[in-house]
């Protein structure tokens, strides 16, 4: 699964200063397959990693997954997809350990 490597690289990139201004960082996120983002977001919602933060993150993630999975509804905006990815990346080290391939 290629998204594992990409999320790992993105997680490492967040440890450096000014990663928010790095065009390559956002380019990788924007070009991640939405199916992979949904898969990892669903896996994240089944863990307790977001419970250490504000519960609104969990609710936001559930809402975005619902929107992304509904073909008759809307398509995720790039900002929404980036938000989902950043939540995944923030818990990536623990999440990756739970789903060893």
PAVO-627315 format. One line per field, with one value per residue: x, y, z of N, C-alpha, C in turn; residue in one letter. Coordinates in steps of 0.001 Angstrom, whole numbers, plus 500000, padded with zeros to 6 digits. Example, Ala and Ser with C-alpha at 12.3 -4.5 7.8 and 13.67 -1.06 7.14 Angstrom:
! residues 2
n_x <- 513190	512850
n_y <- 494310	497750
n_z <- 507800	507080
ca_x <- 512300	513670
ca_y <- 495500	498940
ca_z <- 507800	507140
c_x <- 513200	512900
c_y <- 496700	500030
c_z <- 507800	507870
resn <- A	S
! end
This chain:
! residues 101
n_x <- 500855	500827	500144	500872	503627	503685	502204	503899	506205	505108	504477	507019	507955	506521	507919	509847	510734	508564	507086	504548	504693	505825	505663	505809	504998	502221	501471	501824	499864	497545	497468	497080	495325	491817	490454	492354	492805	490291	490157	492259	491358	488959	489990	491355	489242	488324	490019	491479	492970	492293	490801	492297	492451	490431	487035	485710	487299	487060	484351	484285	485888	484345	482123	483354	484220	481759	480744	482663	482271	479767	478486	476490	476338	478370	481654	484757	486435	489693	490704	489240	490089	492784	492583	491570	493767	495768	494842	495107	497881	498789	498417	499807	502110	501306	498997	499925	501329	499267	498145	499812	501344
n_y <- 498823	501994	504390	504203	504610	507218	508647	508204	509605	512177	512529	512571	514857	516852	517319	519163	522627	525136	523497	523929	525812	524539	523669	521129	519400	519931	519320	516550	515715	516690	515033	512490	509418	509530	507372	506031	507963	508061	505437	505387	507432	506376	504243	505683	506832	504690	504331	505504	507748	510344	511129	512291	514857	517702	516786	517575	517231	514529	514355	516108	514676	512366	513521	514480	512086	510915	512714	512368	509711	509624	509403	510817	513212	515826	516682	516411	519364	520746	521833	520519	517896	518189	518821	516401	514760	515966	515427	512659	512452	513631	511657	509574	507907	506265	505160	503781	501740	500225	499053	497046	495978
n_z <- 500000	498957	500183	502824	502922	501958	503908	506056	505246	505158	507839	508971	507741	509048	511303	510817	510673	509388	507631	506766	504790	502730	499487	498268	500292	500565	497983	497827	499652	498371	496168	497115	496931	497315	498320	499907	501846	503058	504031	505985	507619	508582	510021	511952	513358	514758	516804	519916	519718	518924	521046	522980	522292	521482	521304	519053	516827	516220	515570	513376	511598	511185	509899	507540	506388	505847	503936	501917	501181	500073	497022	495697	496886	497881	496686	498283	499271	498606	500914	502915	502495	503085	505786	506840	506258	507817	510386	510377	510008	512356	514224	513208	513815	515972	514866	512628	513844	514899	512665	511274	508383
ca_x <- 500000	501681	499782	501596	504909	503449	501843	505105	507036	504441	504630	508399	508088	505925	508872	510716	510141	507959	506552	503291	504994	506491	504741	505843	504206	500801	501287	501659	498544	496519	497454	496796	494021	490808	490132	493337	492558	489088	490524	493022	490510	488049	490780	491646	488044	488110	491015	491270	494012	491701	490121	493191	492256	489052	486143	485224	488109	486476	483087	484619	486398	483190	481350	484091	484175	480410	480666	483539	481768	478461	478712	475427	476437	479432	483033	485564	487310	491090	490893	488692	490979	493997	492226	491537	495141	496520	494418	495744	499321	499061	498386	500303	503041	500522	498053	500677	501667	498064	497820	501045	501072
ca_y <- 500000	503152	505495	504049	505292	508659	509196	508178	510738	513411	512617	512988	516247	517782	517569	520249	523960	525710	522524	524466	526626	523675	523327	519687	518774	520042	518634	515122	515553	516933	513949	511193	508889	509776	506081	505778	508928	507597	504214	505711	508256	505454	503518	506622	507036	503494	504341	506522	508764	511681	511452	513119	516224	518147	515828	518095	516654	513236	514631	516674	513597	511533	514273	514508	510732	510751	513499	511775	508408	509763	509827	511701	514459	516730	516213	517131	520431	520456	522216	519449	516741	518510	518726	514973	514241	516484	514658	511340	512628	513953	510405	508545	506943	505288	504510	502841	500564	499417	498386	496554	495230
ca_z <- 500000	498758	501069	504087	502746	501813	505217	506878	504825	505585	509290	509219	507271	510013	512382	510406	510722	508182	506691	506246	503619	501758	498411	498035	501349	500207	496706	498126	500264	497359	495189	497730	496519	498337	498938	500957	502920	503761	504750	507189	508482	509261	511015	513037	514175	515576	517877	520956	519575	518854	522299	523790	521826	521524	520662	517779	515753	515888	514879	512068	510757	510820	508905	506275	505825	505311	502697	500898	500765	499434	495636	495239	497628	497472	496617	499268	498802	498944	502314	503737	502358	503844	507209	507152	506226	508957	511562	510256	510205	513762	515000	512298	514418	516728	513960	511791	514679	515068	511409	510695	507143
c_x <- 500898	501378	500489	502922	504727	503072	503044	506018	506421	504570	506030	508581	507517	506856	509815	509981	509599	507467	505253	503505	505664	505476	504688	504997	502726	500506	501041	500277	497439	496398	497335	495441	493003	490396	491073	493129	491344	489397	491238	492221	489525	488784	491091	490434	487761	489115	490648	492248	493450	491020	491002	493050	490796	488177	485599	486034	487488	485179	483319	485061	485269	482364	482044	484123	482815	480250	481470	482988	480434	478630	477659	475548	477549	480753	483816	486357	488738	491363	490372	489584	492267	493743	492190	492946	495947	496115	495056	497233	499648	499088	499053	501190	502299	499596	498747	501037	500466	497741	499105	500700	502084
c_y <- 501236	504278	505396	504798	506806	509295	509199	509354	512064	513611	513085	514453	517247	518089	518731	521578	524355	524677	523029	525267	525829	523218	521819	518935	518776	519355	517144	514880	515700	515792	512555	510696	509041	508482	505745	506719	508497	506366	504532	506584	507370	504663	504417	506818	505842	503385	505403	507682	510178	512079	512281	514592	516595	517148	516294	517546	515355	513438	515218	515577	512681	512221	514273	513136	510492	511496	512831	510455	508484	510281	510810	513092	515320	515999	517037	518252	520073	520808	521121	518207	516973	518390	517257	514407	514724	515784	513274	511446	512897	512709	509256	507505	505864	504488	503463	501585	499645	498578	497983	495691	494112
c_z <- 500000	499735	502420	504011	502651	503138	506161	506528	505252	507083	509670	508832	508272	511177	512062	510475	509356	507169	506061	504969	502505	500711	498180	499054	500966	498875	496940	498720	499216	496355	495807	497223	497650	499036	500079	502145	503732	504595	506058	508152	509251	510336	512216	513938	515081	516718	518906	520822	519509	520156	523227	523436	522029	520752	519331	516608	515273	515108	513488	511101	510298	509736	507546	505603	505176	503993	501582	500354	500031	498006	495115	495862	497050	497336	497627	498603	499194	500410	503254	503687	503144	505345	507648	507233	507426	510252	511550	510576	511667	514645	514253	512971	515198	515818	513101	512576	514877	513836	510697	509492	507000
resn <- X	X	X	X	X	X	X	X	X	X	X	X	X	X	X	X	X	X	X	X	X	X	X	X	X	X	X	X	X	X	X	X	X	X	X	X	X	X	X	X	X	X	X	X	X	X	X	X	X	X	X	X	X	X	X	X	X	X	X	X	X	X	X	X	X	X	X	X	X	X	X	X	X	X	X	X	X	X	X	X	X	X	X	X	X	X	X	X	X	X	X	X	X	X	X	X	X	X	X	X	X
! end
